[in-house]
Amino acid sequence: MSLAREGRGGRRMVHPPLGVCDRPRSAGAVATDSGGADHGPGEVSSGPDRGNRQDVSPMAKPKTLVVVESPTKARTLRKFLPARRYEVAASMGHVRDLPKSQLGVDVERDFAPKYIVIKGKGAVLKGLREAARKAQGVVMATDPDREGEAIAWHLKDALTPVNPNIRRIEFHEVTRDAVERALAAPRDIDLRRVDAQQARRILDRLVGYKLSPLLWKKVRGGLSAGRVQSVAVRLVVDREREIARFRPEEYWSIEGVFTPDGPDAAVTARLVSREGTRYGTPLEAGVEVIRSAAQAQALVEEIRRQAYRVAEVRQGERLRHPAPPFITSTLQQEAYRQLGFTAARTMRLAQQLYEGVDLGDEGTVGLITYMRTDSVRVSEAAQAEARRYIAAAYGAAYVPDTPRRYRSRREAQEAHEAIRPTAVTRTPDQVKRYLRWDQHRLYELIWKRFVASQMASAVLDTLTVDIRGGPFLFRATGARLRFPGFLVLYREASDNGEEEAEHWLPALADGQALRLLRVDPRQHFTQPPPRYTEASLVRALEELGIGRPSTYAPTLETIKSRGYVRVEDRRLRPTDLGVLVTDLLVEHFPDVFDLHFTAQLEEELDEIEEGRRPWVQVVREFYTPFARDLRRAERLIEAVDFPEVAIGEACPECGRPLVRKHGRFGEFIACTGFPECRYTRPLGIGVACPLCGGEIVERRTRKGRTFYGCVTYPACRFTSWARPVAQRCPRCGSLMVEKRTRRGTTLACTNKACGHTEPARQPEAVPV
């Protein structure tokens, strides 16, 4: 089969196809170009550059059109695809979607979606059609996931009338070798993957467009509900209630300080048991709990009367293994802990690193593999490259005997790889001058994590000493690093910032007599579960099976921007609005916002992609009970009066009360006299300015970076990159600010001459 079409100058040219596949199945979709040319002027921003211009010679062989989503990715591909054979263009993301002004889903006709050209994309689509009409064939090179497959499907449907010779390629890194391998093995569009994306889009549209009007009517305008976002808010609300219900329990521990020779050789050991009865905390089962100071003091008196000696010395070895390379969720968590980046910022930077960066003489190249993945699989070639680099940089001892392989979660898409550098030899130091500071920090994190994941384990020597005196058993433990292994390169952070301390014990022998120097009883209280951070909420969503790699970041941004949660001290707290909406939705739609139900629905979407479930059946099984619950909720939910919160302060311009309001960029302070009085200001953080006493507010630079300044600016010029806190320095009384380190968050005095620091405390819960 061949394609015949008019060439320039009216001459007919016959060209063999790149590969012809059937017209894409629309699954009942109604496609329309409404909103195309009527949306005003525009341009195909990814149009051919000088090296890619169509040859004007009538004898010139037409090129293959390669379509990607973004101009950055297009520029990268142009650097290493020969201009005489390929033209690269960008669709600027989706070109078609459900209409914003209506439901766009025909629930009576098997949930057939109505797709229209997105506003502003008419000119883009027109340019792509013109390029496709002149091309020998079209290759869809969109991202290797459901969303990318759907974009390719919509584009194919739009371009097939002018060029039916359309194929799909998939690559997980934007490098010359990866793209050339993909071009050598084109395939048809995976309609099962398209069906899965379409089912998700329709489900989310049904929930959002059916529930949001209900909230507008019963609570207030401008609210929204979402299948995943509302479950995320529920997690935050449930955690806040768990904290509020928590009642701390007192308990005590006892430590003894022993010495064989003198204070310099002292050993600190904790009380383990008395006459075989083990001591522990209220959270442990089958232990004795020391619950009062009187009980602890009685034990102390008895302990002091005993004679002590070493019962047993045990030496051992412990291996500490590296963490697997990043997947989407772990990258977001670690970037939040170590770099302070939100999930949205992390994904934005990762997209830039994936699509390509200009490295000078080397040209433009993608620095990392695709960043939306839940698989920890690594190609054998990447493993071999990492092992060669480790041997050269650190020595053979740092290379494990066999390549490390990690096991993904059961539902992970194993066709993908973990997030890794496209070339280990492209070290962070080598590319630093070509990257912005935040791009470099994220690339460095990804690079170190991957290389460390292929290194040898760290080896620690361990030492345990049991000390016995009468009925009492004390135990001391020590550990020291014998071989650092992967720790020479990378240490994983934790939510609480605590890291296992390494210390050693003095040389002791079995039966050696010891003298008790002192006994230290210590009071403790059980602690409530911590509030979620962005990192721990992402981990919770992943563990529960709610959402997928592409949904974590937008979900977090949505629940913050809608005013359902707010960030305080880097922790997520539900707002009154978030609590109210959550309670309404959970009461009247118990299935839709049940954690296990939502996770099960994600599994059904995976089954659609695997060809085991038809998408219409999955949507119908969800929608039938949902529609029933919706009708009942419309009858039963009474309208709620949800007033704005007064802050007890008068407007400085008109004297009327000021209230807290919520807009598209979060909460702010506004005058109740609106629209006559338009006074507004950012929401304060509850800390007084150290210069003038005004309130400190959170602000943003033009590039989006957060900083803190006085509300009276420009009269007062106080600013701080670090977040100020209400607590004053106990040494000099100066302002304290939060400082994030690898070990966690600390409070630091702003008076450089003082230099005082202390651990940050978790804020107390309030009843919900």
Secondary structure, DSSP 4 states (H G I P E B T S, - for coil): --EEEE-GGG-EEEE--S---PPPP-TT-EEE-TTSGGG-----TT---GGGPPP--TTPPPPEEEEES-HHHHHHHHHHS-TTTEEEEE--S-SEE--SSS--EETTTTTEEEEEEPTT-HHHHHHHHHHHHHSSEEEE---SSHHHHHHHHHHHHHHTTT---EEE---SB-SHHHHHHHHTS-B---HHHHHHHHHHHHHHHHHHHHHHHHHHHHT-TT----TTHHHHHHHHHHHHHHHHH----EEEEEEEEEESSSGGG-EEEEEEEETTEEB--TTSSS-B-B-SHHHHHHHHHHHHT--EEEEEEEEEEEEEPPPPPB-HHHHHHHHHHHH---HHHHHHHHHHHHH-EE-GGG-EE--BB-S--------HHHHHHHHHHHHHHH-GGGS-SS----PPPTT--TTS--B-BS-TTS-HHHHGGGS-HHHHHHHHHHHHHHHHHTSPPEEEEEEEEEEEETTEEEEEEEEEEEE-GGGGT-----TT------B------TT-EEEEEEEEEEEEE--PPPPPPHHHHHHHHHHHT-S-TTTHHHHHHHHHHTTSEEEETTEEEE-HHHHHHHHHHHHH-TTTT-HHHHHHHHHHHHHHHTTSS-HHHHHHHHHHHHHHHHHHHHHHPPP---PPEEEEEE-TTT-PEEEEEEETTEEEEEETTTTT---EEEPEEEEE-TTT-PEEEEEE-TTS-EEEEETTTTSS--EESSPEEEEEPTTT--EEEEEEETTEEEEEES-TTT--EEEPPPPPP---
